[in-house]
Amino acid sequence: KTAASTSLRIFWSEADQIKFLLAGAVAGIVSRTAVSPLEVVATAQMVRGGDKGVLAELGHLFKTEGAKGFFKGNGANCLKVAPTRGVQFLAFESFKARLVEWKRQSQGLDADADVSLAPWERLVAGGFAGMIASSMVYPLEVVKTMLTMYPGKYPGIGAAFRGVLAEAGPGGLYKGLAPTLVAMFPYVGVEFMFYETAKIAIESMLKKSQHGDENSALAVTIPTVISLGLGAIAGAAAQTSAHPLDVVRKRLQVQGLNGNPVLYKTTFDAFASIANKEGMGALYKGLGPACFATIPGTGVAYIVYETMKNVLGLTSV
């Protein structure tokens, strides 16, 4: 028993990848649940369109479906966002570590030499991390959209899976994947790049203020409200950059299901058709509630992630 406990402690002390995965998953679940009502409204506006404001939509939702309407699809959402966020943070940290290692080798530096990453390198690392994570869990995104838009049709996640398979076949679980992967590169890349670049700049300012040297090895703690603000701004910038692709993705997901007509053949056809028939503004339908959801959601996610990193003894490059 003692040997087993010792082996487990040794394994856990060296299991940084599992810890990053866990930290990201917890951050995703907490943040997404916190903003579920706004997520429901944003999804409805992107798919259905309409000119109702956020408060009007929330009021209508509460009147017609009650408080539970605020969390419809949240089970599937959390089932999706936990591995998505977990893999995003894990892949991002892994890509950064590989970039640092490559820069040390290419510059002939020692293995423990201090090497910094440029903002564009963080953008690339975050972009690929987002694409990898999205491709792994995309069927859950389709199921989440169906549960959100048609809550009375499917009693649960399993039933929604079976319903999509019955109506559209296995390919139905990957409708809209192309615009999702294209959107994820700027979305996740911009988010990670902005947050980390701003965080490092603020840490340097605090080190100079507290220790007289912005390159001090002594640790500093960024106030929670600052981390929340950085995450919020990063989320808003990311959402705005990728929102048109998000609208196209959700339109592609629901066409051919639940009696919805098939209107678009490809991602580019969907872009052109929506812009021509509904105007360019239609590609930004739901941006308001999406940003309302993204701003606090991303802020909460980074606070939880940083907290989990401290609890698990993790550090980032």
Backbone hydrogen bonds in HBPLUS format (Angstrom, degrees):
<---DONOR---> <-ACCEPTOR-->    atom                        ^
c    i                          cat <-CA-CA->   ^        H-A-AA   ^      H-
h    n   atom  resd res      DA  || num        DHA   H-A  angle D-A-AA Bond
n    s   type  num  typ     dist DA aas  dist angle  dist       angle   num
A0005-SER N   A0001-LYS O   2.93 MM   4  6.13 155.7  1.98 144.8 151.4     1
A0006-THR N   A0002-THR O   2.90 MM   4  6.11 156.9  1.96 147.7 154.1     2
A0007-SER N   A0003-ALA O   2.91 MM   4  6.12 158.8  1.96 147.1 152.8     3
A0008-LEU N   A0004-ALA O   2.90 MM   4  6.11 153.8  1.97 144.9 152.4     4
A0009-ARG N   A0005-SER O   2.92 MM   4  6.17 155.8  1.98 146.7 153.0     5
A0010-ILE N   A0006-THR O   2.93 MM   4  6.18 157.4  1.98 149.3 155.5     6
A0011-PHE N   A0007-SER O   2.86 MM   4  6.07 161.1  1.90 147.7 153.2     7
A0012-TRP N   A0008-LEU O   2.88 MM   4  6.07 163.8  1.90 150.2 154.6     8
A0013-SER N   A0009-ARG O   2.91 MM   4  6.02 152.1  1.98 144.4 152.1     9
A0014-GLU N   A0011-PHE O   3.17 MM   3  5.38 140.2  2.34 100.2 111.1    10
A0015-ALA N   A0012-TRP O   3.28 MM   3  4.97 157.1  2.33  96.2 103.0    11
A0019-LYS N   A0015-ALA O   3.08 MM   4  6.35 155.3  2.14 149.5 157.2    12
A0020-PHE N   A0016-ASP O   2.85 MM   4  6.13 157.9  1.90 155.1 160.0    13
A0021-LEU N   A0017-GLN O   3.01 MM   4  6.20 157.5  2.07 144.9 151.4    14
A0022-LEU N   A0018-ILE O   2.88 MM   4  6.10 157.8  1.93 148.0 154.0    15
A0023-ALA N   A0019-LYS O   2.83 MM   4  6.00 164.1  1.86 151.9 156.3    16
A0024-GLY N   A0020-PHE O   3.00 MM   4  6.14 163.6  2.03 148.4 152.3    17
A0025-ALA N   A0021-LEU O   3.00 MM   4  6.15 155.6  2.06 145.3 152.4    18
A0026-VAL N   A0022-LEU O   2.99 MM   4  6.17 168.7  2.01 157.8 159.5    19
A0027-ALA N   A0023-ALA O   3.08 MM   4  6.20 160.4  2.12 144.1 150.0    20
A0028-GLY N   A0024-GLY O   2.95 MM   4  6.13 152.4  2.03 145.0 152.3    21
A0029-ILE N   A0025-ALA O   3.04 MM   4  6.32 162.5  2.07 153.8 157.3    22
A0030-VAL N   A0026-VAL O   3.07 MM   4  6.20 176.7  2.07 158.0 159.1    23
A0031-SER N   A0027-ALA O   3.08 MM   4  6.04 165.3  2.10 145.0 149.7    24
A0032-ARG N   A0028-GLY O   2.97 MM   4  5.90 162.6  2.00 146.9 152.4    25
A0033-THR N   A0029-ILE O   3.10 MM   4  6.09 162.9  2.13 147.4 152.1    26
A0034-ALA N   A0030-VAL O   3.17 MM   4  6.25 151.6  2.25 142.2 149.9    27
A0036-SER N   A0033-THR O   3.40 MM   3  5.08 172.7  2.40 102.7 103.6    28
A0039-GLU N   A0035-VAL O   3.06 MM   4  6.31 150.0  2.15 151.5 160.6    29
A0039-GLU N   A0036-SER O   3.06 MM   3  4.90 117.3  2.47  94.2 110.5    30
A0040-VAL N   A0036-SER O   2.95 MM   4  6.20 155.4  2.01 159.5 164.6    31
A0041-VAL N   A0037-PRO O   3.24 MM   4  6.51 162.0  2.28 144.8 148.7    32
A0042-ALA N   A0038-LEU O   2.94 MM   4  6.09 160.9  1.98 146.4 152.0    33
A0043-THR N   A0039-GLU O   3.01 MM   4  6.17 162.9  2.04 149.9 153.8    34
A0044-ALA N   A0040-VAL O   3.07 MM   4  6.27 162.0  2.10 149.2 154.1    35
A0045-GLN N   A0041-VAL O   3.02 MM   4  6.25 160.6  2.06 152.7 157.3    36
A0046-MET N   A0042-ALA O   3.03 MM   4  6.20 156.2  2.08 149.5 155.9    37
A0047-VAL N   A0043-THR O   3.11 MM   4  6.26 159.3  2.15 151.4 156.1    38
A0048-ARG N   A0044-ALA O   2.82 MM   4  5.68 163.0  1.85 150.7 156.4    39
A0049-GLY N   A0045-GLN O   2.79 MM   4  4.64 137.9  1.96 116.1 128.5    40
A0057-GLU N   A0053-GLY O   2.91 MM   4  6.12 157.9  1.96 151.7 157.9    41
A0058-LEU N   A0054-VAL O   2.91 MM   4  6.17 159.7  1.95 152.7 158.3    42
A0059-GLY N   A0055-LEU O   2.87 MM   4  6.04 156.8  1.92 146.2 152.8    43
A0060-HIS N   A0056-ALA O   2.91 MM   4  6.11 160.5  1.95 148.6 153.7    44
A0061-LEU N   A0057-GLU O   2.89 MM   4  6.03 158.2  1.93 147.7 154.2    45
A0062-PHE N   A0058-LEU O   2.96 MM   4  6.18 158.7  2.01 148.0 153.1    46
A0063-LYS N   A0059-GLY O   2.97 MM   4  6.13 155.0  2.03 146.1 153.4    47
A0064-THR N   A0060-HIS O   2.96 MM   4  6.10 156.1  2.02 151.2 156.5    48
A0065-GLU N   A0061-LEU O   2.89 MM   4  5.76 155.2  1.95 146.9 153.9    49
A0066-GLY N   A0062-PHE O   2.84 MM   4  4.33 136.2  2.03 113.4 122.0    50
A0069-GLY N   A0066-GLY O   3.00 MM   3  5.59 148.2  2.11 112.8 121.8    51
A0070-PHE N   A0067-ALA O   3.02 MM   3  5.60 150.4  2.11 113.2 121.0    52
A0071-PHE N   A0068-LYS O   3.04 MM   3  5.45 152.3  2.12 108.2 116.5    53
A0074-ASN N   A0071-PHE O   2.98 MM   3  5.15 158.6  2.03 127.2 127.0    54
A0077-ASN N   A0073-GLY O   2.80 MM   4  5.94 147.7  1.91 143.2 154.2    55
A0078-CYS N   A0074-ASN O   2.75 MM   4  5.91 161.2  1.78 149.0 151.7    56
A0079-LEU N   A0075-GLY O   2.90 MM   4  6.10 155.8  1.96 145.4 153.2    57
A0080-LYS N   A0076-ALA O   2.88 MM   4  6.04 136.2  2.08 138.0 149.3    58
A0080-LYS N   A0077-ASN O   3.16 MM   3  5.07 126.1  2.46  90.4 104.3    59
A0081-VAL N   A0077-ASN O   2.65 MM   4  5.86 163.6  1.68 152.9 158.5    60
A0082-ALA N   A0078-CYS O   2.94 MM   4  5.71 159.1  1.98 144.1 147.5    61
A0084-THR N   A0080-LYS O   3.08 MM   4  6.12 154.2  2.15 145.9 153.6    62
A0085-ARG N   A0081-VAL O   2.79 MM   4  5.66 171.2  1.80 146.5 149.3    63
A0086-GLY N   A0082-ALA O   2.96 MM   4  5.90 154.0  2.03 141.5 150.0    64
A0087-VAL N   A0083-PRO O   2.82 MM   4  5.79 166.2  1.84 145.2 149.0    65
A0088-GLN N   A0084-THR O   2.82 MM   4  5.98 155.4  1.88 147.3 155.5    66
A0089-PHE N   A0085-ARG O   2.97 MM   4  6.11 176.8  1.97 154.2 154.2    67
A0090-LEU N   A0086-GLY O   2.97 MM   4  6.09 162.3  2.00 146.9 152.8    68
A0091-ALA N   A0087-VAL O   2.75 MM   4  5.73 168.7  1.76 150.8 154.7    69
A0092-PHE N   A0088-GLN O   2.85 MM   4  5.93 158.6  1.90 148.6 155.5    70
A0093-GLU N   A0089-PHE O   2.93 MM   4  6.06 168.4  1.94 150.1 153.1    71
A0094-SER N   A0090-LEU O   2.91 MM   4  6.07 152.8  1.98 146.0 154.5    72
A0095-PHE N   A0091-ALA O   2.78 MM   4  5.95 164.3  1.80 153.6 157.4    73
A0096-LYS N   A0092-PHE O   2.98 MM   4  6.16 163.6  2.01 150.3 154.9    74
A0097-ALA N   A0093-GLU O   3.01 MM   4  6.16 157.4  2.06 141.8 148.1    75
A0098-ARG N   A0094-SER O   2.96 MM   4  6.22 155.2  2.02 149.2 155.9    76
A0099-LEU N   A0095-PHE O   2.90 MM   4  6.16 155.5  1.96 150.3 157.2    77
A0100-VAL N   A0096-LYS O   2.91 MM   4  6.17 160.9  1.94 154.3 158.9    78
A0101-GLU N   A0097-ALA O   2.97 MM   4  6.16 159.6  2.01 145.0 150.9    79
A0102-TRP N   A0098-ARG O   2.86 MM   4  6.07 157.3  1.91 148.1 154.4    80
A0103-LYS N   A0099-LEU O   2.91 MM   4  6.12 157.4  1.96 149.2 155.2    81
A0104-ARG N   A0100-VAL O   2.99 MM   4  6.22 155.4  2.05 148.9 155.3    82
A0105-GLN N   A0101-GLU O   3.07 MM   4  6.32 162.3  2.10 148.5 152.9    83
A0106-SER N   A0102-TRP O   2.86 MM   4  6.03 166.1  1.87 153.4 157.6    84
A0107-GLN N   A0103-LYS O   3.02 MM   4  5.98 139.6  2.19 139.1 148.3    85
A0109-LEU N   A0104-ARG O   2.81 MM   5  4.85 161.4  1.85 150.3 150.5    86
A0108-GLY N   A0105-GLN O   3.17 MM   3  5.04 157.7  2.23  99.6 106.3    87
A0113-ALA N   A0110-ASP O   3.11 MM   3  5.13 167.7  2.13 110.6 112.1    88
A0121-GLU N   A0118-ALA O   2.96 MM   3  5.25 128.3  2.24 105.7 119.7    89
A0122-ARG N   A0118-ALA O   3.18 MM   4  6.62 150.4  2.27 152.5 161.1    90
A0123-LEU N   A0119-PRO O   2.91 MM   4  6.21 146.7  2.02 146.5 156.9    91
A0124-VAL N   A0120-TRP O   2.99 MM   4  6.24 157.7  2.04 145.0 149.3    92
A0125-ALA N   A0121-GLU O   3.01 MM   4  6.17 164.7  2.03 145.0 149.5    93
A0126-GLY N   A0122-ARG O   2.89 MM   4  5.96 161.8  1.92 145.0 150.4    94
A0127-GLY N   A0123-LEU O   2.84 MM   4  5.97 152.9  1.91 145.4 153.6    95
A0128-PHE N   A0124-VAL O   3.06 MM   4  6.28 169.9  2.07 156.8 157.3    96
A0129-ALA N   A0125-ALA O   3.07 MM   4  6.16 151.1  2.15 140.9 149.7    97
A0130-GLY N   A0126-GLY O   2.94 MM   4  6.13 152.9  2.01 147.0 153.3    98
A0131-MET N   A0127-GLY O   3.13 MM   4  6.43 155.2  2.20 146.9 153.1    99
A0132-ILE N   A0128-PHE O   3.02 MM   4  6.19 163.3  2.05 150.5 154.5   100
A0133-ALA N   A0129-ALA O   3.07 MM   4  6.20 168.4  2.08 149.5 152.9   101
A0134-SER N   A0130-GLY O   3.04 MM   4  6.11 165.3  2.06 148.2 152.3   102
A0135-SER N   A0131-MET O   3.11 MM   4  6.18 162.1  2.14 147.5 151.9   103
A0136-MET N   A0132-ILE O   3.31 MM   4  6.46 141.0  2.47 142.2 151.6   104
A0136-MET N   A0133-ALA O   3.24 MM   3  5.35 131.3  2.49  97.2 109.7   105
A0140-LEU N   A0137-VAL O   3.08 MM   3  5.74 135.6  2.28 119.5 129.9   106
A0141-GLU N   A0138-TYR O   2.80 MM   3  5.07 131.4  2.03 108.9 123.2   107
A0142-VAL N   A0138-TYR O   3.25 MM   4  6.71 150.3  2.34 155.3 163.5   108
A0143-VAL N   A0139-PRO O   3.08 MM   4  6.38 163.0  2.11 148.9 153.2   109
A0144-LYS N   A0140-LEU O   2.88 MM   4  5.98 154.5  1.94 141.5 148.7   110
A0145-THR N   A0141-GLU O   3.04 MM   4  6.25 156.3  2.10 144.4 150.2   111
A0146-MET N   A0142-VAL O   3.04 MM   4  6.36 156.7  2.10 149.9 156.0   112
A0147-LEU N   A0143-VAL O   2.95 MM   4  6.20 161.8  1.99 154.0 158.5   113
A0148-THR N   A0144-LYS O   2.96 MM   4  6.11 148.2  2.07 145.0 153.9   114
A0149-MET N   A0145-THR O   2.96 MM   4  6.12 161.6  1.99 150.7 155.2   115
A0150-TYR N   A0146-MET O   2.86 MM   4  5.74 156.9  1.92 148.8 155.0   116
A0153-LYS N   A0150-TYR O   3.16 MM   3  5.62 152.4  2.23 113.5 121.4   117
A0160-ALA N   A0156-GLY O   3.03 MM   4  6.27 150.9  2.11 146.5 154.8   118
A0161-PHE N   A0157-ILE O   2.98 MM   4  6.30 155.6  2.05 151.3 157.8   119
A0162-ARG N   A0158-GLY O   3.01 MM   4  6.31 166.6  2.03 150.8 153.8   120
A0163-GLY N   A0159-ALA O   2.81 MM   4  5.96 149.9  1.90 143.4 152.6   121
A0164-VAL N   A0160-ALA O   2.96 MM   4  6.16 163.4  1.99 151.8 154.6   122
A0165-LEU N   A0161-PHE O   3.03 MM   4  6.28 163.0  2.06 152.1 157.1   123
A0166-ALA N   A0162-ARG O   2.87 MM   4  6.03 154.1  1.94 145.7 152.9   124
A0167-GLU N   A0163-GLY O   2.98 MM   4  6.14 156.4  2.04 149.9 155.6   125
A0168-ALA N   A0164-VAL O   2.85 MM   4  5.73 161.1  1.88 150.7 156.3   126
A0169-GLY N   A0165-LEU O   2.81 MM   4  4.23 135.2  2.01 115.1 122.7   127
A0172-GLY N   A0169-GLY O   2.90 MM   3  5.53 151.7  1.98 118.7 127.0   128
A0173-LEU N   A0170-PRO O   3.09 MM   3  5.70 152.6  2.16 115.2 122.0   129
A0174-TYR N   A0171-GLY O   3.02 MM   3  5.39 160.3  2.06 110.5 116.6   130
A0177-LEU N   A0174-TYR O   3.18 MM   3  5.43 150.7  2.27 133.9 128.9   131
A0180-THR N   A0176-GLY O   3.25 MM   4  6.32 146.1  2.37 141.8 151.6   132
A0181-LEU N   A0177-LEU O   2.92 MM   4  6.20 160.2  1.96 160.7 163.8   133
A0182-VAL N   A0178-ALA O   3.07 MM   4  6.33 162.5  2.10 154.2 159.3   134
A0183-ALA N   A0179-PRO O   2.83 MM   4  5.85 154.5  1.89 139.6 147.2   135
A0184-MET N   A0180-THR O   2.81 MM   4  5.94 147.0  1.92 148.1 157.4   136
A0187-TYR N   A0183-ALA O   2.99 MM   4  5.98 160.2  2.03 155.3 160.6   137
A0188-VAL N   A0184-MET O   2.94 MM   4  5.61 155.6  2.00 137.4 143.5   138
A0189-GLY N   A0185-PHE O   3.00 MM   4  5.57 142.6  2.15 133.2 144.7   139
A0190-VAL N   A0186-PRO O   2.84 MM   4  5.51 161.2  1.87 134.7 140.7   140
A0191-GLU N   A0187-TYR O   3.13 MM   4  6.25 161.1  2.16 142.5 148.4   141
A0192-PHE N   A0188-VAL O   2.96 MM   4  6.09 179.0  1.96 156.5 156.8   142
A0193-MET N   A0189-GLY O   2.92 MM   4  5.92 162.9  1.95 148.2 153.9   143
A0194-PHE N   A0190-VAL O   2.89 MM   4  5.88 170.6  1.90 150.8 154.0   144
A0195-TYR N   A0191-GLU O   3.05 MM   4  6.14 170.8  2.06 152.5 155.3   145
A0196-GLU N   A0192-PHE O   2.97 MM   4  5.97 170.3  1.98 154.0 156.7   146
A0197-THR N   A0193-MET O   2.95 MM   4  5.83 160.2  1.98 147.3 153.9   147
A0198-ALA N   A0194-PHE O   2.99 MM   4  5.96 166.4  2.01 149.9 154.2   148
A0199-LYS N   A0195-TYR O   2.85 MM   4  5.93 153.9  1.91 145.5 154.2   149
A0200-ILE N   A0196-GLU O   2.91 MM   4  6.02 163.8  1.94 149.7 153.0   150
A0201-ALA N   A0197-THR O   3.11 MM   4  6.30 155.8  2.17 142.2 148.9   151
A0202-ILE N   A0198-ALA O   2.97 MM   4  6.22 157.7  2.02 150.1 155.6   152
A0203-GLU N   A0199-LYS O   2.88 MM   4  6.12 156.2  1.94 149.9 157.1   153
A0204-SER N   A0200-ILE O   2.96 MM   4  6.19 153.3  2.03 146.0 152.7   154
A0205-MET N   A0201-ALA O   3.09 MM   4  6.40 151.8  2.18 141.9 149.4   155
A0206-LEU N   A0202-ILE O   2.92 MM   4  6.20 157.7  1.97 151.1 157.1   156
A0207-LYS N   A0203-GLU O   2.87 MM   4  6.09 155.5  1.93 148.7 155.6   157
A0208-LYS N   A0204-SER O   2.99 MM   4  6.18 158.0  2.03 145.9 151.6   158
A0209-SER N   A0205-MET O   2.93 MM   4  6.11 152.6  2.00 143.6 151.7   159
A0210-GLN N   A0206-LEU O   2.75 MM   4  5.85 160.7  1.79 151.8 156.9   160
A0211-HIS N   A0207-LYS O   2.69 MM   4  5.26 153.2  1.76 138.3 147.3   161
A0212-GLY N   A0208-LYS O   2.99 MM   4  4.28 130.5  2.25 107.3 114.5   162
A0216-SER N   A0213-ASP O   3.12 MM   3  5.27 159.0  2.16 115.0 115.0   163
A0226-ILE N   A0223-PRO O   2.97 MM   3  5.34 129.5  2.23 106.6 120.0   164
A0227-SER N   A0223-PRO O   3.12 MM   4  6.55 158.5  2.17 154.4 160.5   165
A0228-LEU N   A0224-THR O   2.86 MM   4  6.12 157.2  1.92 153.2 160.0   166
A0229-GLY N   A0225-VAL O   3.00 MM   4  6.15 154.9  2.06 137.1 143.5   167
A0230-LEU N   A0226-ILE O   2.87 MM   4  6.13 161.9  1.90 155.3 159.8   168
A0231-GLY N   A0227-SER O   2.97 MM   4  6.10 165.9  1.99 149.3 153.3   169
A0232-ALA N   A0228-LEU O   2.93 MM   4  6.07 152.7  2.00 144.6 152.8   170
A0233-ILE N   A0229-GLY O   2.97 MM   4  6.20 166.1  1.99 153.7 156.1   171
A0234-ALA N   A0230-LEU O   2.95 MM   4  6.08 162.3  1.98 149.8 155.4   172
A0235-GLY N   A0231-GLY O   2.88 MM   4  6.02 154.8  1.95 144.7 151.7   173
A0236-ALA N   A0232-ALA O   2.97 MM   4  6.23 157.2  2.02 149.2 155.1   174
A0237-ALA N   A0233-ILE O   3.01 MM   4  6.21 165.0  2.03 153.2 156.7   175
A0238-ALA N   A0234-ALA O   3.00 MM   4  6.13 158.7  2.04 146.2 152.4   176
A0239-GLN N   A0235-GLY O   2.88 MM   4  6.01 163.7  1.91 150.5 155.1   177
A0240-THR N   A0236-ALA O   3.07 MM   4  6.17 166.8  2.09 150.2 153.4   178
A0241-SER N   A0237-ALA O   3.18 MM   4  6.28 155.9  2.24 143.0 149.2   179
A0242-ALA N   A0238-ALA O   3.26 MM   4  6.44 143.1  2.40 146.3 154.8   180
A0243-HIS N   A0239-GLN O   2.91 MM   4  5.61 118.5  2.30 148.8 161.7   181
A0246-ASP N   A0242-ALA O   3.19 MM   4  6.45 142.3  2.34 144.1 154.9   182
A0246-ASP N   A0243-HIS O   2.86 MM   3  4.82 120.8  2.22  97.9 114.7   183
A0247-VAL N   A0243-HIS O   2.94 MM   4  6.30 152.4  2.02 161.0 168.2   184
A0248-VAL N   A0244-PRO O   3.11 MM   4  6.39 165.6  2.13 149.6 152.8   185
A0249-ARG N   A0245-LEU O   2.92 MM   4  6.03 157.3  1.97 142.3 149.0   186
A0250-LYS N   A0246-ASP O   3.09 MM   4  6.32 164.0  2.12 149.4 152.2   187
A0251-ARG N   A0247-VAL O   3.02 MM   4  6.28 155.9  2.08 151.3 158.3   188
A0252-LEU N   A0248-VAL O   2.97 MM   4  6.19 160.2  2.01 153.1 158.1   189
A0253-GLN N   A0249-ARG O   2.94 MM   4  6.18 146.3  2.06 145.4 155.4   190
A0254-VAL N   A0250-LYS O   3.34 MM   4  6.52 154.1  2.41 146.6 149.7   191
A0255-GLN N   A0251-ARG O   3.28 MM   4  6.35 136.9  2.48 145.3 155.4   192
A0257-LEU N   A0254-VAL O   3.19 MM   3  5.51 157.2  2.25 131.7 131.5   193
A0256-GLY N   A0260-ASN O   2.86 MM   4  5.09 141.0  2.01 117.1 128.9   194
A0260-ASN N   A0257-LEU O   2.98 MM   3  5.45 167.9  2.00 119.9 123.4   195
A0270-ALA N   A0266-THR O   2.95 MM   4  6.20 151.9  2.03 145.1 152.5   196
A0271-PHE N   A0267-THR O   3.00 MM   4  6.34 159.6  2.05 150.0 155.1   197
A0272-ALA N   A0268-PHE O   3.00 MM   4  6.21 173.3  2.01 151.8 152.8   198
A0273-SER N   A0269-ASP O   2.86 MM   4  5.92 163.9  1.89 149.8 155.0   199
A0274-ILE N   A0270-ALA O   2.96 MM   4  5.97 170.6  1.97 152.6 155.4   200
A0275-ALA N   A0271-PHE O   3.04 MM   4  6.15 166.0  2.06 151.5 156.0   201
A0276-ASN N   A0272-ALA O   2.90 MM   4  5.97 157.7  1.95 147.8 154.2   202
A0277-LYS N   A0273-SER O   2.92 MM   4  5.89 167.9  1.94 151.6 155.3   203
A0278-GLU N   A0274-ILE O   2.86 MM   4  5.38 151.8  1.94 137.7 146.6   204
A0279-GLY N   A0275-ALA O   2.98 MM   4  4.45 128.2  2.26 108.9 118.5   205
A0282-ALA N   A0279-GLY O   3.04 MM   3  5.71 154.1  2.11 116.4 123.1   206
A0283-LEU N   A0280-MET O   3.02 MM   3  5.65 148.7  2.12 115.1 123.0   207
A0284-TYR N   A0281-GLY O   2.98 MM   3  5.36 157.6  2.03 109.5 116.6   208
A0285-LYS N   A0282-ALA O   3.17 MM   3  5.02 167.1  2.19 104.4 105.2   209
A0287-LEU N   A0284-TYR O   3.04 MM   3  5.36 153.7  2.11 133.2 130.9   210
A0290-ALA N   A0286-GLY O   2.85 MM   4  5.84 149.3  1.94 145.4 155.7   211
A0291-CYS N   A0287-LEU O   2.76 MM   4  5.87 156.1  1.81 149.2 154.4   212
A0292-PHE N   A0288-GLY O   2.86 MM   4  6.14 155.1  1.92 149.2 157.5   213
A0293-ALA N   A0289-PRO O   2.84 MM   4  6.01 143.8  1.97 140.0 149.0   214
A0294-THR N   A0290-ALA O   2.69 MM   4  5.88 152.9  1.76 142.2 151.5   215
A0295-ILE N   A0291-CYS O   2.73 MM   4  5.62 172.6  1.73 151.6 153.7   216
A0297-GLY N   A0293-ALA O   3.01 MM   4  5.78 145.1  2.14 138.3 148.8   217
A0298-THR N   A0294-THR O   2.70 MM   4  5.57 171.1  1.71 152.0 154.0   218
A0299-GLY N   A0295-ILE O   3.25 MM   4  6.24 157.4  2.30 138.2 144.9   219
A0300-VAL N   A0296-PRO O   2.83 MM   4  5.98 164.5  1.85 153.3 156.8   220
A0301-ALA N   A0297-GLY O   2.92 MM   4  6.08 154.8  1.98 142.6 150.5   221
A0302-TYR N   A0298-THR O   3.05 MM   4  6.30 158.6  2.10 152.1 155.3   222
A0303-ILE N   A0299-GLY O   3.14 MM   4  6.40 155.8  2.21 147.0 153.9   223
A0304-VAL N   A0300-VAL O   2.93 MM   4  6.15 169.9  1.94 158.8 160.9   224
A0305-TYR N   A0301-ALA O   2.83 MM   4  5.98 156.2  1.89 144.6 152.4   225
A0306-GLU N   A0302-TYR O   2.86 MM   4  5.94 167.1  1.88 147.4 150.7   226
A0307-THR N   A0303-ILE O   2.96 MM   4  6.12 153.6  2.03 144.6 152.7   227
A0308-MET N   A0304-VAL O   2.83 MM   4  6.04 160.2  1.86 151.2 156.5   228
A0309-LYS N   A0305-TYR O   2.88 MM   4  6.13 152.9  1.95 148.4 156.2   229
A0310-ASN N   A0306-GLU O   3.08 MM   4  6.33 155.1  2.14 143.6 149.3   230
A0311-VAL N   A0307-THR O   2.95 MM   4  6.25 161.6  1.98 152.1 157.3   231
A0312-LEU N   A0308-MET O   2.84 MM   4  5.97 157.8  1.89 149.9 155.8   232
A0313-GLY N   A0309-LYS O   2.87 MM   4  5.78 109.0  2.38 135.1 150.9   233
A0314-LEU N   A0309-LYS O   2.80 MM   5  4.80 166.5  1.82 143.9 146.6   234
A0313-GLY N   A0310-ASN O   3.28 MM   3  5.07 152.5  2.36  94.8 102.9   235
